[in-house]
Amino acid sequence: MSAALMLMAVLWSCLPDPLEVRNIPRVKEEIVVNTQILSDDGLVVFLSKTFGALEASDNSEIEEVLNMVVINDATVVIEGPVSRDTLLFLGTGLYGGIDIDFVEGESYQLIVNSESLGQVTATTTVKPQVLFDSVFVERYFNGYDDTLAQVTYYITDPPIKNHYMINVQHVTLEGDIEDRSILNPVGGYTKLVNDDEFQGKIEETFLAFPRDYSAGDTVAVLLSNVSEDYYNFMQLRLDSRLGFVEFVSEPVNYHSNVVGGRGFFNLYVPDVRFFILD
């Protein structure tokens, strides 16, 4: 036996027997809120619940995780300055409403009552929409057998303080953005932009990774004017490189504007542009 093999055998023999772990405390189940205004004065709310790290991982099937964590027994209400709207249950944790008159600069309250998990509330202010002046996407070969999406965009930045989120998402053959990415902005590539770095006009080119794009692929590029709190929240999530499972479980150490729960209540309208790559 070689000296290296003998050393490995000695080290292996010194390892203690694995210990059986029992009575691991379960994470307290809390309601997790994610929201998105639609361009036609509609709103979609996605409700899930927190769960333990041992209950699922990013190797789990997304549909299995969804069935385990979505909340389907809630009444969801949006209260504004002049109206009160009860959202319809759309299935799989989704609640939606149309023809809700959201007014820029006004505050709205979200009230969620779940039969199994109780009540949470949140309040936010409608952000003014900011549009791309122009945006262009092309394929970019990085020299390592990957072809990325290269995005060039221009924005006229309003004089007030703004924080932007730009998402680049692959669109499937069925016309759906992958991984519920409208509600989960970390499902594709996300870039955060602080207008402190610019003077009235924002002009940038960046690479969206890690997806390997092919000719004929369709991508969506979304520009959102978000609150400073949500901008800071997203910085933490992107630094942690969270996947879909972490998104729906909503780690408890992250800032939230949901009283009694997790997640974030947002009212902003993204500017969405679609491109077919050459």
C-alpha positions in Angstrom: 0.0 0.0 0.0 1.4 3.4 -1.0 2.0 6.1 1.7 -0.8 8.2 0.2 -3.3 5.4 0.5 -2.1 4.6 4.0 -2.6 8.2 5.0 -6.1 8.2 3.6 -7.0 5.0 5.4 -5.8 6.5 8.7 -7.7 9.7 8.2 -10.9 7.8 7.2 -10.6 5.6 10.3 -10.4 8.7 12.5 -13.7 10.1 11.2 -16.5 9.7 13.8 -19.6 7.8 13.0 -22.4 10.0 11.6 -24.8 11.2 14.2 -28.5 10.9 13.7 -30.1 14.3 13.9 -33.5 14.5 15.5 -36.1 17.0 16.5 -35.0 19.7 14.1 -37.3 22.7 14.9 -39.5 23.6 12.0 -39.4 27.1 10.6 -42.5 29.1 11.6 -44.7 29.3 8.6 -45.3 32.9 7.4 -47.1 34.4 4.4 -44.8 35.5 1.6 -46.1 38.3 -0.7 -45.0 39.2 -4.2 -46.9 41.5 -6.5 -46.9 43.0 -10.0 -49.1 45.6 -11.7 -50.1 44.7 -15.2 -50.1 47.3 -18.0 -53.9 47.2 -18.3 -54.6 48.5 -14.7 -54.5 44.9 -13.4 -52.7 43.5 -10.4 -51.3 40.0 -9.7 -50.5 38.9 -6.2 -48.5 35.6 -5.6 -48.8 34.2 -2.1 -46.6 31.4 -0.7 -45.3 30.4 2.7 -41.9 30.1 4.3 -40.5 26.6 4.7 -37.4 24.9 6.1 -34.1 24.5 4.2 -34.4 20.7 4.4 -37.8 20.6 2.8 -36.7 21.5 -0.7 -33.7 22.6 -2.8 -33.0 24.0 -6.2 -32.8 20.4 -7.4 -36.5 20.0 -6.6 -39.1 20.2 -9.3 -40.6 23.7 -9.4 -44.2 22.4 -9.7 -43.6 20.2 -6.6 -42.3 23.1 -4.6 -45.2 25.3 -5.7 -47.8 22.7 -4.7 -46.1 22.5 -1.3 -45.8 26.3 -0.6 -48.6 28.2 -2.4 -51.4 29.6 -0.4 -54.8 29.0 -1.9 -57.1 29.8 1.0 -56.7 33.6 1.2 -58.9 36.6 0.7 -56.9 39.4 -0.8 -58.0 43.0 -0.7 -56.5 46.2 -2.2 -57.5 49.5 -0.5 -56.8 52.8 -2.1 -57.8 56.5 -1.6 -61.2 56.0 -3.3 -61.7 52.3 -3.8 -61.6 48.8 -2.2 -61.1 45.8 -4.5 -61.2 42.1 -3.6 -59.0 40.1 -5.9 -60.1 36.9 -7.7 -58.4 33.6 -6.9 -56.6 32.4 -10.1 -55.1 29.2 -8.8 -51.6 28.1 -7.6 -51.2 30.9 -5.2 -52.2 33.6 -7.7 -54.8 36.3 -7.0 -55.7 39.0 -9.6 -57.8 42.0 -10.3 -58.5 44.1 -13.4 -59.6 47.7 -13.9 -58.1 48.8 -10.6 -57.5 52.6 -10.8 -53.9 52.9 -9.5 -52.8 56.6 -9.3 -49.1 57.5 -9.4 -48.0 59.0 -6.1 -50.9 57.6 -4.1 -50.6 55.0 -1.4 -52.4 51.6 -1.3 -52.8 48.9 1.3 -52.7 45.2 0.7 -54.7 43.1 3.2 -54.3 39.3 3.1 -56.5 37.0 5.3 -55.5 33.3 5.1 -57.7 30.7 6.9 -54.5 28.7 7.7 -51.9 31.4 8.3 -53.8 34.5 9.5 -53.5 38.1 8.3 -50.7 40.2 6.9 -50.8 43.8 5.6 -48.5 46.1 3.6 -48.6 49.6 2.3 -46.8 51.1 -0.7 -46.9 54.0 -3.1 -47.4 53.7 -6.8 -44.2 54.5 -8.6 -44.3 56.6 -11.9 -43.5 54.5 -15.0 -40.2 55.3 -16.8 -39.8 54.1 -20.4 -36.8 53.1 -22.5 -35.9 55.8 -25.0 -34.5 52.9 -26.9 -33.2 49.4 -26.3 -31.4 46.9 -28.5 -30.4 43.3 -27.9 -27.9 41.1 -29.8 -26.0 37.9 -29.3 -22.5 38.1 -27.9 -19.9 35.3 -28.1 -17.7 35.4 -24.9 -15.0 33.2 -26.2 -15.8 30.3 -23.8 -18.4 28.4 -25.8 -21.2 30.6 -24.5 -23.3 33.2 -26.4 -24.8 35.8 -24.1 -27.3 38.6 -24.7 -25.8 42.0 -25.1 -28.2 44.8 -24.2 -27.7 48.5 -25.1 -30.3 50.9 -23.7 -31.0 54.6 -23.3 -33.2 56.2 -20.6 -34.1 59.9 -20.0 -33.9 60.0 -16.2 -36.5 62.2 -14.5 -35.0 64.9 -12.2 -36.3 63.2 -9.0 -34.3 60.5 -7.3 -34.9 57.1 -9.0 -33.8 53.5 -8.7 -34.2 51.1 -11.6 -34.3 47.4 -12.1 -33.7 45.9 -15.6 -34.5 42.2 -16.2 -33.5 40.1 -19.2 -35.7 37.0 -19.5 -35.9 34.1 -22.0 -39.4 33.7 -23.5 -40.6 30.1 -24.2 -42.2 28.8 -27.3 -45.6 29.1 -25.6 -45.0 32.9 -25.1 -44.4 32.6 -21.4 -41.5 34.2 -19.5 -39.7 31.4 -17.7 -40.0 30.7 -14.0 -42.7 33.2 -13.3 -40.1 35.8 -13.8 -42.5 38.8 -13.8 -43.0 38.0 -10.1 -39.5 36.6 -9.6 -37.1 39.1 -10.9 -34.1 36.9 -10.0 -35.3 34.2 -12.4 -33.3 35.5 -15.3 -30.6 38.2 -15.4 -31.2 41.3 -13.2 -29.3 44.6 -13.3 -29.9 47.3 -10.7 -29.2 50.9 -11.7 -28.9 53.9 -9.2 -29.3 57.2 -11.0 -26.7 58.8 -8.7 -24.1 57.6 -11.3 -25.7 59.5 -14.2 -26.7 63.1 -15.1 -30.2 63.1 -16.7 -29.4 60.6 -19.4 -28.6 56.9 -18.8 -26.7 55.1 -21.6 -25.2 51.7 -21.0 -24.3 48.4 -22.6 -24.2 45.2 -20.5 -24.1 41.4 -20.9 -26.9 39.2 -19.6 -25.7 35.8 -18.3 -25.5 32.9 -17.6 -27.9 31.7 -20.3 -26.4 30.5 -23.6 -28.6 32.2 -26.3 -29.2 30.7 -29.8 -30.3 32.4 -33.0 -34.1 32.6 -33.0 -34.5 32.8 -29.2 -37.0 35.4 -27.9 -36.0 37.6 -24.9 -37.9 40.1 -22.9 -36.2 43.2 -21.5 -38.1 44.9 -18.6 -37.4 48.3 -17.2 -38.9 49.0 -13.7 -38.8 52.2 -11.7 -38.7 50.8 -8.1 -38.7 52.2 -4.6 -35.4 52.6 -2.7 -36.4 50.0 -0.2 -37.1 47.4 -2.9 -33.8 48.3 -4.6 -31.9 47.6 -1.4 -33.9 44.4 -0.9 -33.0 43.2 -4.4 -29.3 44.1 -3.9 -29.3 41.6 -1.0 -31.0 38.9 -3.0 -28.7 39.3 -6.0 -25.7 39.2 -3.8 -26.9 35.9 -2.4 -27.6 34.5 -5.9 -31.0 33.1 -4.8 -32.8 30.6 -7.0 -36.5 30.0 -7.3 -36.8 27.9 -4.2 -35.2 30.7 -2.1 -37.5 33.2 -3.8 -40.7 31.4 -2.7 -39.4 30.7 0.8 -38.2 34.3 1.3 -35.3 34.1 3.8 -36.4 35.6 7.1 -33.3 37.9 7.5 -34.3 40.0 4.5 -36.0 43.4 4.8 -39.8 43.3 4.1 -42.6 45.8 4.0 -45.1 43.1 4.9 -46.4 43.4 8.4 -46.7 39.9 9.9 -45.1 38.2 6.9 -42.3 38.2 4.3 -41.8 39.4 0.8 -42.5 42.8 -0.7 -45.6 44.7 -1.8 -44.8 46.7 -4.9 -46.8 48.9 -7.3 -44.8 49.6 -10.3 -45.4 49.1 -14.1 -42.5 47.7 -16.1 -41.8 48.8 -19.6 -41.5 45.4 -21.5 -39.8 45.0 -24.9 -39.5 41.7 -26.8 -36.7 40.8 -29.2 -36.0 37.8 -31.5 -32.2 37.2 -31.6 -30.4 37.0 -34.9 
